[in-house]
């Protein structure tokens, strides 16, 4: 029983750690891009207005709302690169 419980606990921890931290505070876009290379988008349908980007943004509406002030071109993607 113990190996199964340990495997379950490890699997649960890996799933939890892959969930974005909506409450996370980022100082600037450099800090955001260390975690989310392409920035953060508010929806799947959001289109980048700032030109060509190198990475796809991570989509999470709650996280985008916390980073909205870092969306310089107001296109719905914060810290895109």
URHUBEL-V153706 format. One line per field, one symbol per residue. ss: DSSP state (H for helix, E for strand, L for the rest). psi: psi as a letter, one per 20 degrees, with the letter a starting at -180 (. if undefined). A space follows every 50 residues. Layout:
ss=???
psi=???
This chain:
ss=LHHHHHHHHHHHHHHHHHLLLLLLLLLLHHHHHHHLLLLEELLLLLLLLL LLLLLLLEELHHHHHHHHHHLLLLLLEELLL
psi=hghggggggggghhghiipqnhiqpphahghgihgnhjapqhrhipppij apqhqpqpoogggghijhijngjkjjopkq.
